Amino acid sequence: MIPSLNPTFDVLVVGGGPAGLFAAISAAERGASALLLERMPTPARKLLVSGSGQCNLTHSGPVAGFLDRYGSSSSKGAAKFLRPSLFGFSNADLAGWLAARGLDLEETEGGKIFPASRRARDVLDLLLSEAKGLGVELRTGTRILSADRSEGGFRLFTSGRAASGGGAASGGGAGAAAGKALILATGGSSWPATGSSGDGYALAAAFGHRIVEPGPALTGVVAERSAFAPFKSCAGIALRACPIAVHRGGRKVAEGMGDVLFTHQGLSGPGVLDLSRSVRAGDLLRLPLASDPADAAETERRLLAELDAHGKRGLVRVLASCGLAETLARALLASCGVDAELKAALLGREGRKRIAASLSAGSGHPFPVAALGGWDEAMATRGGVSLDEVDGRTMESRLEDGLYFAGELLDYDGDTGGYNIQAAVSTGRLAGASAASLI
């Protein structure tokens, strides 16, 4: 028999990041009493470090253009799932909402939207002030041990500091909290030092939800050590607008384009970060090292013309004329087994073909992946609560009435550029509005 109780709050929200804050605010705007519980001593720590502390809130452009910026293992895909929330509270809506409350915004040349002050703290202070003004009760330092269903709603069992004395903001404590609706917005597993430790997965699973195995997303890759050894000296060199392909088991499984940055142990940069959701250890990344890559045949023709025209030059100088930095040229030659001091006229056919393949967009240089960057450096989480079991029109569980989800806890992840914060805000806002409708 399901126990009954008298809910103290209309809506319980677990997780004090952007998704949870907007969920609580949205519910309170509609007249619901809301309790927001956060396990860390202060809320939204991940928001404070986003964009290197400058807080890339969202991106400019039509909201329809956001839909292809998200990945998911769901059978229906992230775009279909996120459409109602993104269109219901778009990037323009978020910008207008913040501006109406006194926060000036600034757009960069690439379309990223930041607070004009470039201070994430200003965004958080605004959200906390809005929540307090609406009567949202915030309990920090409170960890959710378990959750169950009751006849009147949901009950949470918590541990933490001394029990709350009430009010708009207070310390957490051991005990229980009850509400008619429950919103889980605990985030994923990336940057665990900020409180994203994956606690929400167990809570969702307790209500029968399937958890797609979480993994790091928006992270660099660690290349296989011996294959990458010639390129360690290239750390800091960037390739602009570079096409990247992911190969697994001899076939291409994903591709993308973006800036690539060499690190001391592998590859990073926006192009690699955005594609990392599709990368696994053992994969092969292929990318052309030329600054203006062409297909293999055209690349070899260009290279042969340079070799013929400058036969007395060393190969490093010839590759420099193809747009390669000297350090990268030397690394490429070493990787291809070609003496960097060799005169251009003496390069054999096999060496020329290996170099051309590494420069061309048709094949690209191979970088075997040893591992993805870990949770401490991943900006987002792939995997999470299966989208197939959540109604994207309301963010309500398809398995448990009155249970809602929002943000990175769900099985989607977005590209760099503000797309993840926008999705967190949009799903949180929709979840809060839907939960308030139960009053």
Secondary structure, 3 states (H helix, E strand, C coil): CCCCCCCCEEEEEECCCHHHHHHHHHHHHCCCCEEEECCCCCCCHHHHHHHHHCCCCEECCCHHHHHHHEECCCCCHHHHHHHHHHHHCCHHHHHHHHHHCCCCEEECCCCEEEECCCCHHHHHHHHHHHHHHCCCEEEECEEEEEEEEECCEEEEEEEECCCCCCCCEEECCCEEEEEEEEEECCCCCCCHHHCCCCHHHHHHHHCCCCEEEEEEECCCEEECHHHHHHHHHHCCCEEEEEEEEEEECCEEEEEEEEEEEECCCEEECHHHHHHHHHCCCCCEEEECCCCCCCCHHHHHHHHHHHHHHCCCCEHHHHHHHCCCCHHHHHHHHHHCCCCCCCEHHHCCHHHHHHHHHHHCCCCCEEEEEEEECCCCCCCEEEEEECHHHEECCCCEECCCCCEEECHHHECCEECCCCHHHHHHHHHHHHHHHHHHCCC
